[in-house]
């Protein structure tokens, strides 16, 4: 797909793409492990939790049962909503990108595996909510949490407002974004300032190192 195409709408990941939310997430995870009397993983290990659906990580990374995962989720969410969601700085340059797209009339959606309420808290705190036509996140019960399902919901909501879906693009920092978008035929622009590594770029349309490089690609 040519990079000079005019994208009809843009879907953005949140954690690691718009917001540097890792410190709040890892702090709440550490609190959760301590509260449950479990060993706290290293900071580097906890960073691997940023991006994937959290129930998947409880199961796959911590070996928790469904009951244990539900208890862990409740502890984590209470701590994160109280302390973490409002302490997620926005990456330099991202507000300007969102504002420019909005002013040019390009519909923007948030597509995050984070539940919609804490995602909205982060955007509200940074005065960014005004730029988004759609905010799609995981459902409160985490049934909708896989990135492909979150993106499906964002596309559905775009259709409800009759947004132009002729040439959409995803922007994200993890392979979950690339794979989730590809499931719906969307290309992904991979951002390297987030929490992914170089191997996760595979399958992306292109990758950028800074927001200054991203804006020209989005504007066509």
MOZI-V825306 format. One record per residue. N is the residue number from 0. RES is the residue in one letter. BURIAL is + if it has 9 or more other C-alpha atoms within 8 Angstrom, else -. Layout:
# MOZI-V825306
((N RES BURIAL) (N RES BURIAL))
This chain:
# MOZI-V825306
((0 X -) (1 X -) (2 X -) (3 X -) (4 X -) (5 X -) (6 X +) (7 X +) (8 X +) (9 X +) (10 X +) (11 X +) (12 X +) (13 X +) (14 X +) (15 X +) (16 X +) (17 X +) (18 X +) (19 X +) (20 X +) (21 X +) (22 X +) (23 X +) (24 X +) (25 X +) (26 X +) (27 X +) (28 X +) (29 X +) (30 X +) (31 X +) (32 X +) (33 X +) (34 X -) (35 X -) (36 X -) (37 X -) (38 X -) (39 X -) (40 X -) (41 X -) (42 X -) (43 X -) (44 X -) (45 X +) (46 X +) (47 X -) (48 X +) (49 X +) (50 X +) (51 X +) (52 X +) (53 X -) (54 X +) (55 X +) (56 X +) (57 X +) (58 X +) (59 X -) (60 X -) (61 X -) (62 X -) (63 X +) (64 X -) (65 X -) (66 X -) (67 X -) (68 X +) (69 X -) (70 X -) (71 X +) (72 X +) (73 X -) (74 X +) (75 X +) (76 X +) (77 X -) (78 X +) (79 X +) (80 X +) (81 X -) (82 X +) (83 X +) (84 X +) (85 X +) (86 X +) (87 X +) (88 X -) (89 X +) (90 X +) (91 X -) (92 X -) (93 X +) (94 X +) (95 X -) (96 X +) (97 X +) (98 X +) (99 X -) (100 X +) (101 X +) (102 X -) (103 X -) (104 X -) (105 X +) (106 X +) (107 X +) (108 X +) (109 X +) (110 X +) (111 X +) (112 X +) (113 X +) (114 X +) (115 X +) (116 X -) (117 X +) (118 X +) (119 X +) (120 X +) (121 X +) (122 X +) (123 X +) (124 X -) (125 X -) (126 X -) (127 X +) (128 X -) (129 X -) (130 X +) (131 X +) (132 X +) (133 X +) (134 X +) (135 X +) (136 X +) (137 X +) (138 X +) (139 X -) (140 X -) (141 X +) (142 X -) (143 X +) (144 X +) (145 X +) (146 X +) (147 X +) (148 X +) (149 X +) (150 X +) (151 X +) (152 X +) (153 X +) (154 X +) (155 X -) (156 X +) (157 X +) (158 X +) (159 X -) (160 X -) (161 X -) (162 X +) (163 X +) (164 X +) (165 X -) (166 X +) (167 X +) (168 X +) (169 X +) (170 X +) (171 X +) (172 X +) (173 X +) (174 X +) (175 X +) (176 X +) (177 X +) (178 X +) (179 X +) (180 X +) (181 X +) (182 X -) (183 X -) (184 X -) (185 X +) (186 X +) (187 X +) (188 X +) (189 X +) (190 X +) (191 X +) (192 X +) (193 X +) (194 X +) (195 X +) (196 X -) (197 X -) (198 X -) (199 X -) (200 X +) (201 X -) (202 X -) (203 X +) (204 X +) (205 X -) (206 X +) (207 X +) (208 X -) (209 X +) (210 X +) (211 X -) (212 X +) (213 X +) (214 X +) (215 X -) (216 X +) (217 X +) (218 X -) (219 X +))
